[in-house]
Amino acid sequence: MSFENFKLDPRIVRGLQAAGYEQPTPIQASAIPAFLAGRDVIATAQTGTGKTAAFVLPLLHKLLTHPKRGRTRALIVTPTRELAEQIHEVIKVLGKFLPVRSATIYGGVGMQPQVKALQRGTEVIVACPGRLLDHVQRKTAKLDQVEMLVIDEADRMLDMGFWPSIQKILRLVPAERQTLLFSATFNTKLKYLVGNHLRDPKRISQDIEAPADTVAHALYPVSQTMKPEMLLRVLKEISSRSVLIFTRTKRRADRVSERLERAGYTAVAMHADKPQNQRLRILEKFRTGSIPIMVATDIAARGLDIENISHVINYDMPDSATSYIHRIGRTGRATRTGDALTLMTWEDEDIVRDLNKILGAPVERRVLEDFQYDEPFLRQKAEPVKPKTLNGRHTVTVRRRM
């Protein structure tokens, strides 16, 4: 299948070509025809599958089919400021040749620039729930002409406590509308909450049980105290074009970033304590490659759409196999390949077992021959087997489970 099958407006096709889009991903191939046909949609898909373009492309096409300049006809609701900006960027890229305006609405920044954008007239609003409701209350945003409502990362909004705000938004938009809900998972509670708000929705599911097969996985068993040295060693083993490192806490993200800087790397920490404007600047520098290493908490695990991330390193194992999938979904996006490397301790074995089940095979465990492991590790280390080569250096795989 190609994008030509969708019979999109020629100006959108020009935008696709200019952006380098060649073939639709599976979620795009399933969701775009349903959206164009006017169906409500519930789509579950793993991260990195191209779901943003799956709703942006048909949304833009429908805006062009019956143009109404300056009226807010499409509303995209998302849980985080970063994701709102990324969706906005996709709209600008794919709508490069279109007379369609969009605006982002989220908290943590001043109201006035958003008010001005809304007053000028915008066909598409990309918003976080709380700030959007603030604008509605101030009468600076009107939702009474919304024809298309997209709820993105619905499961995450449920986890973050946004659902009461979503329910208010659902009551503010016209009942006669098209609704699309995108979610990484779709549990019973979410099904109950949306049941009365979608009309005979088409269900689309794309590989939500496993990470993308474009990602290679490896574990580096090590004690907690030796993690800083192991991280530096792993970075030497890889061709680090663009590396995203995950830690469990904000304080640890800062410490790891500072340690990397002392070791001569250009790195930056990213977490919720950073002011919003600073976070946007960090993301832009990471996206353009001026900062090749970003150390982040799980604030970056969902919705971060940077296509050239070559490696995700879990400095700390996430709290579940599902969280692992969300984290490593930042690399190997669409048709690109990537590597997911995890520093694991003995306390992480339960999550590793779950991960092995999801992947359908044990994850490779790498022991570096000349790394100075501490005594607790040596007591549990197994006999190494046939050496494997990783970017010109030797590693070994361990037979015994550790």
C-alpha positions as CSV (number, residue, x, y, z in Angstrom):
1,M,0.0,0.0,0.0
2,S,1.1,3.6,-0.7
3,F,-0.2,6.9,0.4
4,E,-1.8,7.3,-3.1
5,N,-4.4,4.7,-2.1
6,F,-5.9,7.2,0.4
7,K,-6.6,9.8,-2.4
8,L,-5.5,12.6,-0.1
9,D,-5.6,16.3,-1.3
10,P,-2.6,16.8,-3.7
11,R,-1.2,19.6,-1.4
12,I,-1.0,17.0,1.5
13,V,0.7,14.6,-0.9
14,R,3.3,17.4,-1.6
15,G,3.8,17.7,2.2
16,L,4.3,14.0,2.5
17,Q,6.9,14.0,-0.2
18,A,8.7,17.0,1.2
19,A,8.9,15.3,4.6
20,G,10.2,12.1,3.1
21,Y,7.2,9.9,3.9
22,E,7.3,6.9,1.5
23,Q,4.9,4.1,2.7
24,P,2.2,4.1,5.4
25,T,2.9,2.2,8.6
26,P,0.3,-0.5,9.6
27,I,-1.5,1.8,12.0
28,Q,-1.7,4.5,9.3
29,A,-3.0,2.0,6.7
30,S,-5.8,0.9,9.1
31,A,-6.7,4.2,10.7
32,I,-6.6,6.7,7.8
33,P,-9.4,5.0,5.7
34,A,-11.6,4.7,8.7
35,F,-11.1,8.4,9.6
36,L,-11.7,9.5,6.0
37,A,-14.9,7.4,6.0
38,G,-16.3,9.3,9.0
39,R,-16.0,6.5,11.5
40,D,-15.3,6.9,15.2
41,V,-12.0,5.0,16.0
42,I,-10.4,3.4,19.0
43,A,-6.8,2.6,18.1
44,T,-4.3,0.8,20.3
45,A,-0.7,0.7,19.0
46,Q,2.7,0.5,20.5
47,T,4.8,3.6,20.5
48,G,6.8,4.6,17.5
49,T,4.3,3.2,14.9
50,G,3.4,6.5,13.3
51,K,0.1,7.1,15.0
52,T,0.4,10.9,15.0
53,A,0.4,11.0,11.2
54,A,-2.4,8.4,11.3
55,F,-4.8,11.1,12.6
56,V,-3.1,14.3,11.3
57,L,-3.3,13.3,7.6
58,P,-7.0,12.5,7.3
59,L,-7.8,15.4,9.7
60,L,-6.1,17.9,7.3
61,H,-7.8,16.3,4.3
62,K,-11.2,16.7,5.9
63,L,-10.5,20.3,6.8
64,L,-9.8,21.0,3.1
65,T,-12.8,19.2,1.8
66,H,-15.2,21.7,3.3
67,P,-13.1,24.8,4.2
68,K,-14.3,27.1,6.9
69,R,-11.5,29.6,7.5
70,G,-10.7,30.6,11.1
71,R,-13.2,28.3,12.9
72,T,-11.9,25.7,15.3
73,R,-13.1,22.5,13.7
74,A,-10.5,20.0,15.0
75,L,-9.4,19.5,18.6
76,I,-6.5,17.2,19.6
77,V,-6.2,16.6,23.4
78,T,-3.0,15.2,24.7
79,P,-1.5,14.7,28.3
80,T,1.8,16.6,28.0
81,R,3.2,19.8,26.7
82,E,6.0,18.0,24.9
83,L,3.5,15.8,23.0
84,A,1.4,18.8,22.2
85,E,4.4,20.5,20.6
86,Q,5.3,17.4,18.7
87,I,1.8,16.9,17.3
88,H,1.8,20.6,16.3
89,E,5.1,20.1,14.5
90,V,3.7,17.2,12.5
91,I,0.7,19.3,11.5
92,K,3.1,22.1,10.3
93,V,5.3,19.6,8.4
94,L,2.5,17.7,6.7
95,G,0.4,20.8,6.2
96,K,3.3,22.9,4.8
97,F,1.4,23.7,1.6
98,L,-2.1,24.1,3.2
99,P,-4.1,27.2,4.3
100,V,-4.6,25.6,7.7
101,R,-3.6,27.1,11.0
102,S,-3.0,25.3,14.3
103,A,-2.3,26.5,17.8
104,T,-0.9,24.7,21.0
105,I,-2.6,25.3,24.3
106,Y,-0.9,24.1,27.5
107,G,0.1,25.3,31.0
108,G,3.5,26.3,32.3
109,V,3.8,29.3,29.9
110,G,2.0,32.6,29.6
111,M,-1.6,32.8,28.5
112,Q,-1.4,35.9,26.3
113,P,0.4,34.4,23.3
114,Q,-2.1,31.6,23.3
115,V,-5.0,34.1,23.5
116,K,-3.6,36.0,20.5
117,A,-3.3,32.8,18.4
118,L,-6.9,31.9,19.3
119,Q,-8.2,35.4,18.4
120,R,-6.5,35.3,15.0
121,G,-8.5,32.2,14.3
122,T,-7.2,28.6,14.1
123,E,-8.7,25.5,12.5
124,V,-6.9,23.1,14.8
125,I,-6.2,23.3,18.5
126,V,-3.7,20.9,20.1
127,A,-4.2,21.2,23.9
128,C,-3.6,19.8,27.3
129,P,-6.9,19.5,29.2
130,G,-6.3,21.9,32.1
131,R,-5.2,24.9,30.2
132,L,-7.8,24.3,27.5
133,L,-10.6,24.5,30.1
134,D,-9.0,27.7,31.5
135,H,-9.4,29.3,28.0
136,V,-13.0,28.0,27.7
137,Q,-13.8,29.6,31.1
138,R,-12.2,32.9,30.0
139,K,-14.1,32.6,26.7
140,T,-10.9,32.9,24.7
141,A,-11.5,29.4,23.3
142,K,-14.7,28.1,21.7
143,L,-15.4,24.5,21.1
144,D,-19.0,24.7,19.8
145,Q,-17.9,24.1,16.2
146,V,-15.5,21.2,16.7
147,E,-16.2,18.5,14.1
148,M,-13.3,16.2,14.9
149,L,-12.0,15.3,18.4
150,V,-8.8,13.3,18.8
151,I,-7.9,12.0,22.3
152,D,-4.3,10.9,22.2
153,E,-2.5,8.8,24.9
154,A,-5.9,8.2,26.5
155,D,-4.5,5.6,29.0
156,R,-1.8,7.9,30.1
157,M,-4.4,10.7,30.7
158,L,-6.4,8.2,32.8
159,D,-3.2,7.4,34.9
160,M,-2.4,11.1,35.3
161,G,-5.9,11.9,36.7
162,F,-7.0,14.0,33.6
163,W,-10.2,12.0,33.0
164,P,-12.6,14.4,34.8
165,S,-11.2,17.2,32.6
166,I,-11.7,15.0,29.5
167,Q,-15.3,14.4,30.5
168,K,-15.9,18.2,30.7
169,I,-14.4,18.6,27.3
170,L,-16.6,15.9,25.9
171,R,-19.6,17.8,27.1
172,L,-18.4,21.1,25.6
173,V,-17.9,19.8,22.0
174,P,-20.9,19.1,19.8
175,A,-22.5,15.7,20.1
176,E,-22.5,15.4,16.3
177,R,-18.8,15.0,15.8
178,Q,-16.2,12.4,14.9
179,T,-14.1,11.0,17.8
180,L,-10.8,9.2,17.6
181,L,-9.2,7.7,20.7
182,F,-5.6,6.6,20.6
183,S,-4.1,4.6,23.4
184,A,-1.1,2.3,24.1
185,T,-3.4,0.0,26.1
186,F,-7.2,-0.3,26.4
187,N,-8.3,-1.7,29.7
188,T,-11.8,-2.2,31.1
189,K,-11.9,1.1,33.0
190,L,-11.0,3.1,29.8
191,K,-13.6,1.1,27.9
192,Y,-16.3,2.0,30.4
193,L,-15.3,5.7,30.4
194,V,-15.5,6.1,26.6
195,G,-18.4,3.8,26.1
196,N,-21.1,6.6,26.0
197,H,-19.0,9.0,23.9
198,L,-18.2,7.1,20.8
199,R,-20.6,5.9,18.1
200,D,-20.0,2.4,16.9
201,P,-16.2,2.9,16.9
202,K,-14.0,0.9,14.6
203,R,-11.4,-1.0,16.8
204,I,-7.9,-1.1,15.5
205,S,-5.0,-2.9,17.3
206,Q,-1.4,-3.0,16.2
207,D,1.1,-5.1,18.0
208,I,0.5,-3.8,21.5
209,E,1.9,-6.9,23.2
210,A,5.6,-6.5,22.2
211,P,8.1,-3.8,21.3
212,A,8.8,-3.0,17.7
213,D,10.9,-5.6,16.0
214,T,13.3,-2.9,14.8
215,V,14.8,-2.8,18.3
216,A,17.6,-5.1,19.6
217,H,17.7,-5.7,23.3
218,A,20.6,-6.5,25.7
219,L,21.1,-6.6,29.5
220,Y,24.2,-5.7,31.3
221,P,24.1,-7.4,34.8
222,V,25.9,-5.2,37.4
223,S,25.6,-4.2,41.0
224,Q,24.0,-0.9,41.9
225,T,27.2,0.7,43.1
226,M,29.0,-0.1,39.8
227,K,26.4,1.4,37.5
228,P,28.2,4.7,36.9
229,E,31.4,2.9,35.7
230,M,29.3,0.4,33.6
231,L,27.4,3.2,31.9
232,L,30.7,4.9,30.9
233,R,32.0,1.6,29.6
234,V,28.8,0.8,27.6
235,L,28.9,4.3,26.0
236,K,32.5,3.5,24.8
237,E,31.2,0.2,23.3
238,I,28.6,1.9,21.1
239,S,28.4,4.3,18.2
240,S,26.5,6.9,20.2
241,R,24.9,9.2,17.6
242,S,21.9,10.0,19.8
243,V,21.4,8.4,23.2
244,L,18.5,8.6,25.6
245,I,19.2,7.4,29.1
246,F,16.4,6.7,31.6
247,T,16.7,7.0,35.3
248,R,14.1,6.3,38.0
249,T,14.4,9.7,39.8
250,K,15.0,13.3,38.9
251,R,17.9,13.6,41.3
252,R,19.6,10.6,39.7
253,A,19.1,12.1,36.2
254,D,21.0,15.2,37.4
255,R,23.8,13.1,38.9
256,V,24.2,10.9,35.9
257,S,24.2,13.9,33.5
258,E,26.9,15.6,35.7
259,R,29.0,12.4,35.7
260,L,28.8,12.2,31.9
261,E,29.8,15.8,31.6
262,R,32.9,15.2,33.8
263,A,33.8,12.3,31.6
264,G,33.9,14.5,28.6
265,Y,30.4,13.8,27.1
266,T,27.9,16.5,26.1
267,A,24.8,15.5,28.1
268,V,21.8,17.2,29.7
269,A,19.2,16.1,32.2
270,M,15.5,16.3,31.4
271,H,12.7,16.0,34.1
272,A,9.6,17.7,35.4
273,D,11.5,20.1,37.7
274,K,12.9,21.9,34.6
275,P,10.9,25.0,33.6
276,Q,8.8,24.4,30.5
277,N,10.8,26.8,28.3
278,Q,14.0,25.1,29.3
279,R,12.5,21.7,28.6
280,L,11.5,22.8,25.1
281,R,15.1,24.1,24.4
282,I,16.6,20.9,25.7
283,L,14.3,18.8,23.4
284,E,15.2,21.0,20.4
285,K,18.9,20.6,21.0
286,F,18.6,16.9,21.5
287,R,16.5,16.6,18.3
288,T,19.1,18.6,16.2
289,G,22.0,16.7,17.7
290,S,23.8,19.6,19.3
291,I,23.3,17.6,22.6
292,P,23.9,13.9,21.8
293,I,22.9,12.5,25.2
294,M,19.8,13.2,27.2
295,V,19.3,11.7,30.7
296,A,15.6,11.7,31.5
297,T,13.0,10.3,33.9
298,D,9.9,8.7,32.5
299,I,8.6,12.1,31.5
300,A,10.3,11.2,28.1
301,A,9.0,7.6,28.0
302,R,5.8,8.4,26.2
303,G,5.1,10.8,23.3
304,L,8.7,11.8,22.6
305,D,8.9,11.7,18.8
306,I,12.6,12.1,17.8
307,E,13.3,9.8,14.9
308,N,17.1,9.6,15.1
309,I,17.6,8.2,18.6
310,S,20.0,5.3,18.0
311,H,20.2,3.9,21.6
312,V,18.0,3.9,24.7
313,I,19.9,3.0,27.8
314,N,18.0,2.1,31.0
315,Y,20.3,3.2,33.7
316,D,17.6,2.0,36.1
317,M,15.2,-0.8,35.1
318,P,11.6,0.5,34.8
319,D,9.0,-0.7,37.2
320,S,7.2,-3.0,34.8
321,A,7.7,-4.7,31.4
322,T,5.0,-2.3,30.0
323,S,7.0,0.7,31.1
324,Y,10.1,-0.9,29.4
325,I,8.2,-1.1,26.1
326,H,7.2,2.6,26.3
327,R,10.8,3.6,27.1
328,I,12.5,1.6,24.4
329,G,9.8,2.8,21.9
330,R,11.8,6.0,21.7
331,T,14.3,4.1,19.4
332,G,13.7,1.9,16.3
333,R,10.8,4.1,15.3
334,A,8.8,3.2,12.2
335,T,11.4,1.5,9.9
336,R,14.6,2.6,11.6
337,T,16.6,0.3,13.8
338,G,17.8,0.9,17.3
339,D,19.3,-0.6,20.5
340,A,17.8,-0.9,23.9
341,L,20.5,-1.5,26.6
342,T,19.6,-2.1,30.3
343,L,21.8,-2.1,33.4
344,M,20.2,-4.7,35.5
345,T,20.7,-5.7,39.1
346,W,19.6,-8.9,40.8
347,E,16.5,-7.1,42.1
348,D,15.3,-6.7,38.5
349,E,14.8,-10.4,37.8
350,D,11.0,-10.5,38.1
351,I,10.7,-7.7,35.4
352,V,13.2,-9.5,33.2
353,R,11.1,-12.7,33.4
354,D,8.1,-10.7,32.3
355,L,10.1,-9.1,29.5
356,N,11.3,-12.5,28.3
357,K,7.7,-13.6,28.0
358,I,6.7,-10.5,26.0
359,L,9.7,-10.9,23.6
360,G,9.2,-14.6,23.3
361,A,12.9,-15.4,24.1
362,P,15.4,-14.6,26.8
363,V,17.1,-11.2,26.4
364,E,20.8,-11.5,25.8
365,R,23.0,-10.8,28.8
366,R,26.4,-9.3,28.2
367,V,29.4,-9.5,30.5
368,L,32.4,-7.4,29.6
369,E,35.6,-9.4,29.8
370,D,37.9,-6.7,31.2
371,F,35.4,-4.8,33.3
372,Q,36.3,-4.7,37.0
373,Y,33.2,-6.1,38.5
374,D,32.8,-5.9,42.3
375,E,32.7,-9.0,44.6
376,P,28.9,-9.4,44.8
377,F,28.8,-9.7,41.0
378,L,31.7,-12.1,40.8
379,R,30.1,-14.5,43.3
380,Q,27.1,-14.9,41.0
381,K,28.7,-14.7,37.6
382,A,28.5,-17.7,35.4
383,E,31.1,-19.3,33.1
384,P,31.3,-17.1,30.0
385,V,30.6,-18.7,26.7
386,K,31.6,-17.9,23.1
387,P,32.6,-14.2,22.7
388,K,30.3,-11.9,20.6
389,T,31.5,-8.8,18.9
390,L,29.8,-5.5,19.6
391,N,31.1,-2.6,17.4
392,G,34.6,-4.1,17.3
393,R,34.8,-5.0,21.0
394,H,34.2,-8.3,22.6
395,T,31.4,-9.2,25.0
396,V,30.2,-12.6,26.2
397,T,26.8,-14.1,26.9
398,V,26.2,-15.8,30.2
399,R,24.6,-19.3,30.4
400,R,23.3,-19.3,33.9
401,R,20.4,-16.9,34.8
402,M,21.7,-14.1,36.9
